[in-house]
């Protein structure tokens, strides 16, 4: 597992540290469900385990002006059977320039 960021911003380092400490490679379906629900601001009730999904892949772009007006998150994931290709979860977080006020 690794985390990359393009700046020396302390918030970037803190976010990477949090991701690495709160991520598991053992239960990919649970990770995908939890991340997707969190990014869509949905409350998870009960367990997200029990998903018996053989193959998942996708990309979700989250642009939430209400909760993070200057941030866009792109969430990508891949889970395949028999380790044909390495599974992954990727978050790409970008900040938009602040709008100038006139």
Secondary structure, 3 states (H helix, E strand, C coil): CCCCCCCCCHHHHHHHHHHHHCCCCCCHHHHHHHHHHHHCCCCCCCCCCCCCCCCEEEEEEEECCCCCCCEEEEEEEEECHHHCCCCEEEEEEEECCCCCCC
